[in-house]
Amino acid sequence: MKTLVIIPAFNEEETLRGVILGIRSFLSQADILVVNDGSTDSTGDIAREEGVLVLEHPYNMGIGATMQTGFLYALNNGYNIAVQIDGDGQHDARFITSLIKPILDGQANLVIGTRYLSDGGFKSTFLRKLGIRFFTTIIWIFTGKKITDPTSGFRAMDRKGIELFSKEYPSDYPEVEALISAYKKGLHFQEIPVTMRNRQGGASSIGILSALYYMVKVTLSISIGSFRRVK
Amino acid sequence: MSIRLNLFAIIGSIILLLVILELIRRKYLQERYSLIWIVTGILFLLLSIRVDILYRISNFLGFSIPSNALFFFGVLFLILIVLGLSVITSRLSVKNKILAQEVVLLKKRVADLEKSLRSSE
């Protein structure tokens, strides 16, 4: 099975090397791809020094477009499995093997690493939890499925997921919407417990205003999208 | 309406039309998007030459004074134009994203091909 680990990276020079080394030590047979989303620091240089695959966006295009570039690369180069892991070090590479196991066993097309099905680890702040609960409810309303950590960007998918997401992936705050479109396409998804760390460097990309925007945008997009025919 | 105001409106409309035509000539405005502006310019000119048309429309629709009708249609028109521009911007940003991603992937392929060429030499 050809596996590609995609790291979307925007100004992650402090943490990127650690993330790459972590992936190498737990999943040595996988290819690692850093999609550098127009970083202004040495993120791209670090990735090249480490000898991983690097794609450079000509300008900052946002997390959605960054992940999609990675999925397109996976699609064009015949990868069977794609793993998505953050470059800021909050996802522990140790869990990648358990993340792709349900795919190898043919039990799921899309696996989400959730921090809410395990004890310990970093569970994030009260407000963030409230937001996540909100999205869990939204997803439950539209799909009838209970996803405890729908904003988690620690995921693995099979070829079907790669094909879908390389074709359509929201440009900003994509995680929740991507789950809905996967559901519409009939993909099976599954959550597995992981522990997450608090970010090791950089700043969180989500403030209170953008959190509000996140919620409104996703709700709008999903409810209007439910009137859209599935292609 | 006074003759002076009428003359002023006619001259204004002609200038608007000329500006639009010049923009098209210099290709600052694509023909695709210019049609609505040409129609607007001609409409302005028509209304300033034949003010009685505006009076009749405003009477028919029940506006108390013709200038209210003019403002109403003016604002409505601007809203439609801005909405249209938002649609165009959205479409362009999607196309721009796809284009950038293609370039990124092609650059990678070219680099890989160059590397394999050099190593086979």
Interface residues (C-beta under 8 A of the other chain):
Chain A: L53 L55 E56 H57 P58 Y59 M61 A65 Q68 T69 L72 Y73 N76 S171
Chain B: K97 A100 Q101 V103 V104 L105 K107 K108
